[in-house]
Amino acid sequence: DAAPKTASSEGNGNVNALDRLHAGLFINYDKHSQPLDNSEPSAVNMSLTINFIDIDEMNGKMTTHCWLSIRWTDERRTWQPQEYENITAIHLRASEIWKPQITLFNGAGDEDSFLVDTQAILTHDGQFLWVPPAVYTAYCNLNMINWPHDEQTCKLKIGSWGVR
């Protein structure tokens, strides 16, 4: 299966098509406005890939370094690839688009600025994919009585207000 055709993978040949596409997609765009009907929550799918975990036994904290994979649809951001030199996906800075406000509900640290302004991908059918790195620190109720033969459970309670 061929990779999506994007301006970044095709060199300068698609610059005019990309400029036209970007201008058409983002005319009167408000990145603070949720996709679709603002009266209904936006459907967001999220997965997490753990890179490594650090447990602070003395303070009862777990720090998780991970990648989030966040997907959502904005039906207002679709296009016909054949009208734009067969561009099927574009790359956008995350700071330029609406994103769900992902929160760690049981956080033990300053989690407000953990998501980096990485690139997001928008495909011609209105699907957004954003994969930022994240660092989460959460409280854990650790019981070390049976150490080193113990087993611990720590949870990350991640979610977002106003999305489903």
Phi, psi and omega per residue, in radians:
D1 nan 2.285 -3.083
A2 -1.276 2.579 3.086
A3 -1.204 2.654 3.099
P4 -1.028 2.485 3.117
K5 -1.463 2.069 3.111
T6 -2.212 2.806 3.132
A7 -1.115 -0.607 -3.117
S8 -1.199 -0.480 3.137
S9 -1.589 -0.139 -3.060
E10 -1.943 0.064 -3.129
G11 1.314 -2.597 -3.046
N12 -1.491 -0.120 -3.074
G13 -1.072 -0.462 -3.082
N14 -1.856 0.211 -3.068
V15 -1.025 -0.813 3.140
N16 -1.107 -0.751 3.110
A17 -1.115 -0.733 3.127
L18 -1.131 -0.751 3.107
D19 -1.058 -0.778 3.121
R20 -1.104 -0.761 -3.139
L21 -1.086 -0.877 -3.122
H22 -1.045 -0.778 3.139
A23 -1.075 -0.733 -3.140
G24 -1.204 -0.675 -3.102
L25 -1.242 -0.577 -2.956
F26 -2.006 0.339 3.023
I27 -1.215 2.285 -3.093
N28 0.995 0.518 -3.133
Y29 -1.439 2.332 3.077
D30 -2.074 1.904 -3.081
K31 -1.186 -0.166 3.115
H32 -1.598 -0.060 -3.093
S33 -1.774 2.204 -3.138
Q34 -1.092 2.626 3.049
P35 -1.063 2.662 3.106
L36 1.131 -2.546 -3.050
D37 -1.379 2.110 -3.124
N38 -1.107 -0.284 3.137
S39 -1.403 -0.252 3.131
E40 -1.982 2.482 3.067
P41 -1.106 2.632 3.085
S42 -1.512 2.413 3.089
A43 -1.353 2.187 -3.134
V44 -2.260 2.293 3.044
N45 -1.882 2.385 -3.103
M46 -2.421 2.437 2.982
S47 -2.296 2.864 -3.062
L48 -2.329 2.309 3.070
T49 -2.027 2.073 -3.081
I50 -1.436 2.271 3.024
N51 -1.561 -0.933 3.014
F52 -2.803 2.808 -3.094
I53 -2.210 2.440 3.058
D54 -2.147 2.237 3.117
I55 -1.855 2.205 3.041
D56 -1.771 1.608 -3.054
E57 -1.083 -0.679 -3.071
M58 -1.120 -0.644 -3.095
N59 -1.822 0.012 3.112
G60 1.114 0.787 -3.123
K61 -2.224 2.590 3.049
M62 -2.137 2.224 3.063
T63 -1.917 2.171 -3.094
T64 -2.021 2.155 3.046
H65 -1.744 2.175 -2.990
C66 -2.657 3.054 2.979
W67 -2.023 2.339 3.005
L68 -1.699 2.550 3.004
S69 -2.120 1.909 -3.010
I70 -2.041 2.197 -3.102
R71 -2.208 2.460 3.029
W72 -2.715 2.941 -3.122
T73 -2.109 2.429 2.983
D74 -2.231 1.782 -3.061
E75 -1.138 -0.238 3.090
R76 -1.405 -0.173 -3.073
R77 -1.946 0.921 3.119
T78 -2.013 2.796 3.087
W79 -2.723 2.860 3.069
Q80 -1.641 1.980 -3.090
P81 -0.935 -0.655 -3.097
Q82 -1.119 -0.341 3.102
E83 -1.449 -0.164 -3.092
Y84 -2.319 0.909 3.086
E85 0.888 0.674 3.082
N86 1.079 0.481 3.013
I87 -1.261 2.141 -3.119
T88 -1.883 -0.186 3.137
A89 -2.693 2.583 3.061
I90 -2.280 2.689 3.106
H91 -1.790 2.358 -3.112
L92 -2.330 2.592 3.013
R93 -1.224 2.420 -3.141
A94 -1.055 -0.488 3.140
S95 -1.223 -0.236 -3.110
E96 -1.578 -0.171 -2.980
I97 -2.203 2.841 2.984
W98 -1.175 2.407 3.057
K99 -2.377 2.575 3.036
P100 -1.169 2.507 3.111
Q101 -1.478 1.672 -3.106
I102 -1.432 2.295 -3.062
T103 -2.292 2.495 2.974
L104 -1.627 1.929 -3.038
F105 -1.278 -0.483 3.133
N106 -1.912 0.685 -3.087
G107 -1.196 2.573 3.117
A108 -2.053 0.284 -3.105
G109 -2.683 -2.976 3.114
D110 -1.459 1.742 -3.065
E111 -1.804 0.077 -3.024
D112 -1.191 -0.469 -3.032
S113 -2.110 0.531 -3.034
F114 -1.417 -0.354 -3.090
L115 -1.558 2.149 -3.059
V116 -1.412 2.606 3.120
D117 -1.374 1.265 3.126
T118 -1.535 3.122 3.099
Q119 -1.348 2.542 2.987
A120 -2.018 2.747 3.110
I121 -1.993 2.333 3.037
L122 -2.058 2.156 3.108
T123 -1.701 2.825 -3.017
H124 -1.034 -0.328 3.125
D125 -1.619 0.215 3.070
G126 1.514 0.180 -3.135
Q127 -1.510 2.188 3.044
F128 -1.756 2.494 3.004
L129 -2.329 2.176 3.117
W130 -2.259 2.205 -3.067
V131 -2.193 1.343 3.128
P132 -1.497 2.620 2.955
P133 -1.300 2.660 -3.137
A134 -2.530 2.663 3.019
V135 -2.228 2.102 -3.141
Y136 -2.053 2.341 3.014
T137 -2.062 2.133 -3.090
A138 -2.210 2.653 3.049
Y139 -1.312 2.507 3.075
C140 -2.261 2.467 3.052
N141 -1.601 1.574 -3.047
L142 -1.585 2.355 3.062
N143 -2.061 1.861 -3.021
M144 -1.719 0.231 -3.068
I145 -1.026 -0.680 -3.098
N146 -1.676 0.260 -3.132
W147 -1.051 2.388 0.171
P148 -1.663 0.260 -3.113
H149 -1.865 0.630 -3.103
D150 -1.770 2.956 3.063
E151 -2.356 2.276 -3.073
Q152 -2.047 2.636 3.036
T153 -2.192 2.136 3.073
C154 -2.161 2.430 -3.094
K155 -2.068 2.499 2.938
L156 -1.813 2.094 3.101
K157 -1.791 1.677 -3.043
I158 -1.916 2.387 3.104
G159 -2.916 -2.950 -3.130
S160 -2.582 2.475 3.068
W161 -1.427 2.376 3.002
G162 1.463 0.154 3.033
V163 -2.215 2.800 3.129
R164 -2.041 nan nan
